[in-house]
Amino acid sequence: MEKILQVKDLRIQFNNGKEKIQPIRGVYFHVNKGETLGIVGESGCGKSVTSLSVMGLLPQKTSEIVSGEILFNDRDLSKLTEREFRKLRGNEISMIFQEPMTSLNPVFTIGKQLSEPLRQHKKMSKSKIRETIIAVLKQVGLPRAEQIIDEYPHQLSGGMRQRVMISLALLCQPKLMIADEPTTALDVTIQAQILELLKNIKRKNDMSLILITHDLSVVAEMCDRVVVMYAGEVVEEAEVNELFDQPLHPYTQGLIQSLPSNNKRKSKLFSIQGQVPKPSEIKEGCVFANRCPFVFGKCLTETPPSFQKGKHISKCWLQDPEGMEVKHIGESSTVIS
Ligand SMILES: Nc1ncnc2c1ncn2[C@@H]1O[C@H](COP(=O)(O)OP(=O)(O)OP(=O)(O)O)[C@@H](O)[C@H]1O
């Protein structure tokens, strides 16, 4: 299968003057053409920092990609200048954020804001720009597109604003869209509509989608494959059915067990004890060791490699194969036997 994005051994450092922290440490994942990849994990696991690095939107002064590659169609985005990124962003790769109100400028009309990427990336006349915007507003299911184009964000409901954000991301027909918690700020019925819309758009536009969420039920509904992040590392990767049927990493098992549908009515909801460690608190050994119900000696002293069984990858000593052939992920795979 053709890969549109490959993140290899990505390591990101923040330097706030007082201390240096590495919230992303050796992250590997890829996105196949036309698929939806889910990235899940609790708050602070590094989902947003990873996606911002793909968009070239990390704070320039305080962050640094210290190692690794971000290959988009074989072009390494980690080496791009801001000028080069501007040609790519909103054009070949686009992103939808959680809170549409903070991403839309309240003082400009919808039409003015949506015309920006078209002016920047496509040579179009004013009337063609207006025509394209109205067509995209209709594509995302907005009623009265001809009027909405001249309205301001505050005149729209939350669900409508999120549809405007999706149309903004869609305007230049990107090959890859990153949606960071696109429905968290919306109420449940609107959430379902927006997810359905994203699904349809992805199919019609032959696009790839990265869906960042902490909600596993959204993942089950939307994704082909899933990457589970914990404390700046990918701890598990699998096709969606496999992940739910046979989660290998104790962290993923905990996340699945915490789903309300997996808890008896009236019984206390299961939750994983403890908290995600801050990047500055990470010690040697497995990052999940202090919360893991299956922790044993080696977990506290040695960082587990990523063990691979078919397409299922898990970074846990419990998967230490004892004679089975497994590989570290990455280009230079090491076979342990
Ligand atoms: N600009 C920054 N400077 C310093 N540290 C940062 C910065 N942005 C994020 N971090 C740290 O990086 C880690 C990962 O944060 P990130 O926002 O990627 O997590 P997340 O999984 O997306 O969480 P959420 O679901 O809450 O958005 C956190 O410890 C966070 O405090």
The ligand as an SDF file (V2000), in Angstrom:
LIG
                    3D

 31 33  0  0  0  0  0  0  0  0999 V2000
    4.8090   24.8650   23.5040 N   0  0  0  0  0  0  0  0  0  0  0  0
    5.1300   23.9670   24.4330 C   0  0  0  0  0  0  0  0  0  0  0  0
    6.1850   24.1810   25.2710 N   0  0  0  0  0  0  0  0  0  0  0  0
    6.5330   23.2590   26.1950 C   0  0  0  0  0  0  0  0  0  0  0  0
    5.8970   22.0770   26.3750 N   0  0  0  0  0  0  0  0  0  0  0  0
    4.8380   21.8130   25.5790 C   0  0  0  0  0  0  0  0  0  0  0  0
    4.3930   22.7330   24.5710 C   0  0  0  0  0  0  0  0  0  0  0  0
    3.3270   22.1860   23.9300 N   0  0  0  0  0  0  0  0  0  0  0  0
    3.1210   20.9900   24.5230 C   0  0  0  0  0  0  0  0  0  0  0  0
    4.0130   20.7650   25.5010 N   0  0  0  0  0  0  0  0  0  0  0  0
    4.1100   19.5600   26.3490 C   0  0  0  0  0  0  0  0  0  0  0  0
    4.2200   18.4390   25.5070 O   0  0  0  0  0  0  0  0  0  0  0  0
    3.5110   17.3270   26.0630 C   0  0  0  0  0  0  0  0  0  0  0  0
    2.5690   16.7760   25.0090 C   0  0  0  0  0  0  0  0  0  0  0  0
    1.5210   17.7280   24.7850 O   0  0  0  0  0  0  0  0  0  0  0  0
    0.3910   17.5540   23.6730 P   0  0  0  0  0  0  0  0  0  0  0  0
   -0.3940   18.8320   23.6450 O   0  0  0  0  0  0  0  0  0  0  0  0
    0.9800   17.0910   22.4090 O   0  0  0  0  0  0  0  0  0  0  0  0
   -0.4960   16.3990   24.2900 O   0  0  0  0  0  0  0  0  0  0  0  0
   -1.8740   15.8290   23.7340 P   0  0  0  0  0  0  0  0  0  0  0  0
   -1.7450   14.3580   23.7760 O   0  0  0  0  0  0  0  0  0  0  0  0
   -2.2010   16.4410   22.4250 O   0  0  0  0  0  0  0  0  0  0  0  0
   -2.9000   16.3460   24.8410 O   0  0  0  0  0  0  0  0  0  0  0  0
   -4.3910   16.9200   24.6420 P   0  0  0  0  0  0  0  0  0  0  0  0
   -5.2460   15.7210   24.3440 O   0  0  0  0  0  0  0  0  0  0  0  0
   -4.6870   17.5280   25.9710 O   0  0  0  0  0  0  0  0  0  0  0  0
   -4.3490   17.9260   23.5300 O   0  0  0  0  0  0  0  0  0  0  0  0
    2.8230   17.8310   27.3170 C   0  0  0  0  0  0  0  0  0  0  0  0
    3.5990   17.4430   28.4280 O   0  0  0  0  0  0  0  0  0  0  0  0
    2.8200   19.3340   27.1390 C   0  0  0  0  0  0  0  0  0  0  0  0
    2.8740   19.9730   28.4030 O   0  0  0  0  0  0  0  0  0  0  0  0
  1  2  1  0
  2  3  1  0
  2  7  2  0
  3  4  2  0
  4  5  1  0
  5  6  2  0
  6  7  1  0
  6 10  1  0
  7  8  1  0
  8  9  2  0
  9 10  1  0
 10 11  1  0
 11 12  1  0
 11 30  1  0
 12 13  1  0
 13 14  1  0
 13 28  1  0
 14 15  1  0
 15 16  1  0
 16 17  2  0
 16 18  1  0
 16 19  1  0
 19 20  1  0
 20 21  2  0
 20 22  1  0
 20 23  1  0
 23 24  1  0
 24 25  2  0
 24 26  1  0
 24 27  1  0
 28 29  1  0
 28 30  1  0
 30 31  1  0
M  END
$$$$
